[in-house]
Amino acid sequence: MPKKRTNINPADEFITRMASFNNGEDSPRDEETLPMPKSTPPKTHPTRGKDGMEHKTKRLNLLIQPSLHEDIKKISVVKATNLNEIVNQALREYRDKEKRSLEKYEEIQRVRNT
């Protein structure tokens, strides 16, 4: 016997409400909308093991041009790696290049929380 669902998924609720809005119904009132969660980065990295490496992952769907996908696949074959590792490396390099933006984000969060 299937388990009875008692919790409402906020994403499903949002999609349903927006679908009805797009079908011509009145827009949801501000007090009915779900509040945006505060984005506060963790102070520590709970996903890091004793070796300092992150062991958990997050799933991310990307839409890229087919020609770019094919070229990256070819590069991954030559380098004996996979698309996932190439994307991770590119994003790490981008993050390292954008350290100032991360510092500015932290500053904005401190101002908002005071």
C-alpha positions as CSV (number, residue, x, y, z in Angstrom):
1,M,0.0,0.0,0.0
2,P,1.5,3.4,-1.0
3,K,2.4,5.8,1.8
4,K,0.0,8.6,2.2
5,R,1.6,12.0,1.4
6,T,1.0,14.5,4.2
7,N,3.5,17.1,3.2
8,I,3.0,19.6,0.4
9,N,6.1,20.1,-1.8
10,P,6.7,23.9,-2.0
11,A,8.0,23.5,-5.6
12,D,4.8,21.7,-6.7
13,E,2.7,24.3,-5.0
14,F,4.6,27.2,-6.7
15,I,4.4,25.5,-10.1
16,T,0.7,24.9,-9.7
17,R,0.0,28.5,-8.7
18,M,2.1,29.9,-11.5
19,A,0.4,27.6,-14.0
20,S,-3.1,28.9,-12.9
21,F,-1.8,32.5,-13.1
22,N,-0.5,31.8,-16.7
23,N,-3.9,30.5,-17.6
24,G,-5.5,33.8,-17.0
25,E,-6.4,33.7,-13.3
26,D,-5.5,36.5,-11.0
27,S,-2.0,36.7,-9.9
28,P,-1.2,35.4,-6.4
29,R,-1.2,38.1,-3.7
30,D,2.1,39.0,-2.1
31,E,1.0,37.6,1.2
32,E,0.2,34.3,-0.4
33,T,3.6,33.8,-2.0
34,L,6.3,31.8,-0.3
35,P,9.1,33.9,1.2
36,M,12.5,33.7,-0.4
37,P,14.9,31.8,1.9
38,K,17.9,33.8,3.1
39,S,21.0,32.7,1.3
40,T,23.7,32.3,4.0
41,P,26.8,30.3,3.1
42,P,27.9,27.9,5.7
43,K,30.8,29.0,7.9
44,T,32.4,25.5,7.6
45,H,32.3,22.9,5.0
46,P,30.3,20.0,6.4
47,T,30.8,18.1,3.2
48,R,34.6,17.9,3.6
49,G,36.2,14.8,4.9
50,K,39.2,14.6,7.2
51,D,41.4,14.8,4.1
52,G,39.9,18.3,3.3
53,M,38.3,17.1,0.1
54,E,34.6,17.5,-0.6
55,H,32.9,14.2,-0.9
56,K,29.3,15.2,-1.6
57,T,28.1,16.6,-4.8
58,K,25.2,18.7,-6.0
59,R,23.3,18.0,-9.2
60,L,23.2,20.7,-11.9
61,N,21.5,20.7,-15.3
62,L,23.1,22.8,-18.0
63,L,22.0,23.7,-21.4
64,I,24.9,24.2,-23.8
65,Q,25.3,24.5,-27.5
66,P,25.6,21.1,-29.2
67,S,28.9,22.1,-30.9
68,L,30.4,23.0,-27.5
69,H,29.2,19.7,-26.1
70,E,30.8,17.7,-28.9
71,D,34.1,19.6,-28.6
72,I,34.3,19.1,-24.8
73,K,33.5,15.3,-25.3
74,K,36.4,15.1,-27.7
75,I,38.7,16.8,-25.3
76,S,37.6,14.5,-22.5
77,V,38.6,11.5,-24.6
78,V,42.0,12.9,-25.4
79,K,42.6,13.9,-21.7
80,A,41.2,10.5,-20.5
81,T,38.7,12.2,-18.2
82,N,34.9,12.9,-18.3
83,L,32.7,15.9,-19.0
84,N,31.8,16.2,-15.3
85,E,35.5,16.7,-14.3
86,I,36.1,19.2,-17.1
87,V,33.0,21.3,-16.0
88,N,34.1,21.1,-12.3
89,Q,37.7,22.2,-13.2
90,A,36.3,25.1,-15.3
91,L,34.0,26.3,-12.5
92,R,36.8,26.0,-9.9
93,E,39.0,28.2,-12.0
94,Y,36.2,30.7,-12.5
95,R,35.4,30.8,-8.8
96,D,39.1,31.4,-8.0
97,K,39.2,34.2,-10.5
98,E,36.1,35.8,-8.9
99,K,37.4,35.9,-5.3
100,R,36.5,39.6,-5.0
101,S,32.9,38.9,-6.0
102,L,32.7,36.3,-3.2
103,E,34.1,38.8,-0.7
104,K,31.5,41.4,-1.8
105,Y,28.7,38.8,-1.3
106,E,29.9,38.2,2.2
107,E,29.9,41.9,2.9
108,I,26.4,42.3,1.5
109,Q,25.2,39.4,3.7
110,R,26.8,41.0,6.8
111,V,25.0,44.3,6.1
112,R,21.7,42.5,5.6
113,N,22.0,40.6,8.8
114,T,22.7,43.6,11.0
